[in-house]
């Protein structure tokens, strides 16, 4: 029998994490899950959760082993998420692993689902050693969006911006097209096609008249467009409004604006064009809508799992202040403005010391021609 490799858990969980990421945009609202079956140091089965309602990762890996003419008996299953304990639309993964005769299960993140979690206990009760491992930050991280929504009622929120080397997203006159190059912009379109909703601000709409659709890529999801628009200033002639009958478009305004008679003409014009008007409470002590309540409503009323924020410094600053950003995708272009009046990515916060900053961990680095894509994630506590 080969000598156990102490690096195996990290390598196999990393691989399971990469497999899980293949399901982005298709598996949600289910979690992203990957599974690797290993026996005597050799991979005998690979699987990931491909789409909502489809077979789970463990079942896919067991099927893969079977197709190879191999038995999973005596194997170790490396899984990004604790195997589910009970039957749902798919059979229990814990039961499937027991039936297959696996000898050991290693998972990266406990399942927070109140009904389906607890698969580790099922496995142990059947005499199968089962342990949670932090060996792979990637494997643990792919389950973070699912855990966030399930435990807080909030979606996974991704902030995106392009900046110069010196951290400016636009000139002092507001010019920003284009700081990043074509490859970076193509990546943005790809991301748009994998989220449930895109949030922008009325300032961005008035300045850029964006369409906020995924173009030049095969979109896995059609994201709803949401405008944070306190006073319902969204122009009827904007691209968002003109396409609202084809793509769900929401104008999120102050709750008083959503009902006051004086704003009836604005509401009616937008609603007649197909825009949904959503009234929300105002931000406590500050101008604008309550962004936390907006995110919560997107989950509860629209089933949103993942949100992309493409907005100006004001909204990004407010989201940072309320600690609402889970992930930041930043494109750094090989350009320096050196103008202290040029616009920064986020604004409006008071941060007199470094301790007032929000801490993110570097998740991924990807060169894109002359640009660099940096992905950061909030530090889990």
N, C-alpha and C positions, 0 to 999 in steps of 0.2 A: 504494500500500500504506500503511495507517495507521501512524503512528509508534508504536513499541513503548511500552507503558505500564510504567514501572518499578514501579508498585504492583501490577501484574497477578499476580505470583507469590503475594503475600500474600493478595490478595482471592480468588483461585481456590483456593488451598490451604485458606483458611478455609472456603470453600463446600464443598470436598471433605470437610473435617472435620465440618461440620454434616450432610452427607449420610451420612457413616459412622456417626454417632451414631444414625441411624434403625434401625440393626441391633442395638442393645443388647438383650440378652436373647434374641435369636434366632440371631445369627451364631455365638456362642461354641460350641465351643472355637476356631473359626476367628477370625482377627482382624477387627476393625471396619475397613472400608476404604471410602473414597469416591473417586470419580474424576470429573473435569470435563474435557471436551474443548473446546478453544478454538482458533478460527482467525480471524486478522485482528481480534482483540479481541472476537469474538462467541462466545458459548457455543453449541456445536452438539450437545452430548451430556452427559447427567448419569447417574451410576450409583452404586449402593452395594451392598455385599454384604448381601443381605436375610436369608439364613438359612443355617445350616450345611448344606453339601452342594449349595447352589444356585449359580448363576452368580456369578463374581467381579465386583467393581466395574467393572473395565475392560471386561469383556464386556457388562455392563449399559449402560455409557456408549456403547459402539460400537453396540449394538442401538438405543439411544435416538436416536442420530444417524441411523441407517438409517430408523427410523420417521418421522423428520422429513424424510426424503428428501434427506439430506445425506451427503456422503462425509467420512470422517475423514482422507483424504489431505492432508498438509501441516499438520495440526493439531498443537497442543501438548497432551499429556496431563498433567494435574496430578493426582497420586495421593498418598494419605496414606501408603501403604506401597509399597516397591519392588516392582514387578511380579514375580510368581512366575516361576521360570525353567523349570520342568519340569511335565509333565502329572501330574495326580493324579486326584481324582474329577472335576475340571474341567480343561479344556485350559490350557496355559501362557499366562499373560497377556502375557508378553514376546513370545511368538510371535504372539499375536493382534494386538498393536500393530504388529509388523513387517509382518504380512500386510495390515493396514489402511492402511499407508503413512503413519503419523504421522511428523511431522518432528522432534519433540523430546519428551522425557519429563522431568518434574520430580517428584520424590517427597520426602516429608517424613522418612521413617524407613527405614533399611535393614531388609530382611527377615532376622531372626535364625535362620530355620529352617535347620537344617543341610543339608537336601536340596533344598528348594524355593527357598532364597535364591539370589541371584546373577543376578537378572534384568537388572540394569543392565549387566553384562558381556555378556549375550546381545544386548541392544539396541545397545551400542556396537560389538560385532563385526559387526552388520548395518548399521553406518554411521549409526545414529541417536544424536544427542547425548543424553546422559542424565546428570542431575545431582541431587544431594541438596541440599535447601534447608531452612534453619531459619527461613524467613520467617514461618511460621505455627506458633506454639506449640500452637494447637488441633489442627492437622493432625498434628503430631508426637505430641501427647498421646493421641490416640485409640488409637494403637497400643501405648501403654505397658503395658496389662494383658497383652496377648499376649506382648510381649517379656519382661515380668517372669516369667511362668509358664514360658516356654520356656528362659530362661537361668538361672533359680534353682530351679525346681521348686516355687515358692510361688504361691499365688493372689493376685490383686489384692484387697487388703483395705481395705474402706471402713468407717470408724468414723462412727457417727451419734449425735448427742446434741442435746437442746434445752436452752437455758440462758437465764438472765436476762441483762440488760445487764452486771451485775457478775460474770458467769461462774459462776453457781450452778445446778446441775442438780436440786437438791432442797433442801427445808428441813432444818433440823437434826434434825427428827423423821422425815425420809425422804419427805415428801409431794412428789410431782412431777406429779401429774395435776390439771390439765394446765397446764404452763408454756407450751407453744405452742398456737396456735389451730387451727381446723379445716382451713384450707388447708395448713398445715405438716404436720399429721398425715396428710392425704391424700397429700402428696408422699412421706411415709415409706412408706405402703402401696404406692405406685407403685414405689418403689425395691425394696421386698421382692419385688415381682413380676418383677424383672429380674436377680436374683442367684441363684447356685446354692446358697448356704448362708447361714444366719444363726446367728451365735454369740452366746450369752448366758452369764451366770454363774449359779451356783446361788443366789447372794444375790438377784439380780433375780427369779428364779423364785419364791423363798420370799416376797419382798416384794410382787410384782405379779401373780403367776400369769398370765403373758402367753401368748397363743396363737401369736404370731409368724407370722401369715399375712397375705397381701395381700388386703384387703377393700375393696369399693367401687371396684375398678379391674379392668381386664382384664389379668390376670397373663400374662406371657410365659413365665415359668418357675415351677415349684413348688419353692421352696427347702426343702432339708432343714434341720431345726432341730438345733443342736448345743449342748449344755449343758456348760460346763466345771464338772465336779462331782467334785472330788478324792475324796471319801469316799462317793460314791453316795447322796447325801441327797435325790435327786429324789423328791418325793412321788408315790405312785401315783395319788393323787386329783387331781393337777395337770392343767390343760388340755393341756399338752404330752403327758403320758402317755396321757390318755384319747383323744387323737386320733392316737396313734403308729401305729396300723394303717392309717391313711389317708395320713399324711404321714411320711416318713422322719425319725425322731428318734433322735439319738445322745447317750448319756451318756458323756462323755469323763472317765475317772477315772484315778487312779494305777494303774500296772501291777500293783502288789502287791494293791490292792483288787480288781482284775479277776480275780485267781486265788485269793486267800486264802479258806480255808474259812469263816472267821468272817463274811465278807460274802456268803456264798452265798444266804441268804434275800433280801437286798436285790437281788442280781443276778437271782435267779430271778423275783422279783415284777415287776421291770421288763421282763425278757425275755418273760415270759408276756403282758405287756401290749403287746408289739410294739416295745419300745425296744431299740436296738442298744447294747451296752456295749462301749466302746473303751478298752482299757488303754494308757496312755502313760507314758513316764518322767517323773519329777518334775522340776520346775524346779531347775536347779543352784543350791544354796545358798539356796533360797527355797521357801516353801510353795506348793503348787499344781502343776498339770501343766505340762509343757513346751509352751508355746503355739506355738513355732516348729514343733515336731514335729507338733502337731495340724494346723497348716496344711499341712504337707508331706504328711501322711497323707490329708487331704481331697483333695488333688490326685492322689496316686498310687493311692489305693484307690477313690475315688469320682468321679474326673474333674472335680472342682470347678475352676472358672475364677475366679469372683468370690465374695467373702465379704463379708457385712455384719455388723458388730459392734454389737449393741445390748446393752450391758452397763454395769455400774456402774464407779465410779472405780478399783477395784482392778485389774480386767482391762484397762481402758484404760491405766492407768498401767504395767502390766506389758508391754503391747504397745508402748507408747511407749519403754519402757526397752530393749526388744529391737529397736527400729526396724522394727516389723512393719506399721505403718499406712502405706498408700500414699495414701489419700484420706480427708479428713474432711469430712463434711456436717454443718454446724452451723446450728441454728435459733436465732436470737436473738429473744427475746420482749421487748416493751416494758415490762419490769418490773425493779425493783431491790429486792433483799432487804436488803442492807446488814448481813447477819448473818455474822460471821466463823466461826460454827459450822455454817452451811449448807454443803452438800456441793458440792465442785468436780467438774468433769468427769473428771479423772484424779487419782490419788493413789498414793503409795507410792514415788515416785522421790526421789532426793536430787539437787537441782540448786542448788548454792551460788552459781553464777554464770550469767549469760545464755548463756554459751558451752555450758552443759549442756542448753540447750533444743533441741528438734527444730524445724527450719526447714521451713515449708510455704509454697508460693506460692499466692496467691489465683487461683483458676481461673474462678469464676463467682459473680455476685451476682444474686439473684432476690428481689424484694419479694413478700411473701405476706400481703396485708392489713396488719395491724399488725406482723407478724413479718418477718424477713429470713432467707433461706436463703443461707448462704455455703458455697461448695465450695472446699476447699483440696487441693493435691496436694503430695506430697513433692518436694523439689527433686532433679531428676535430676543425677547426677554424670557 
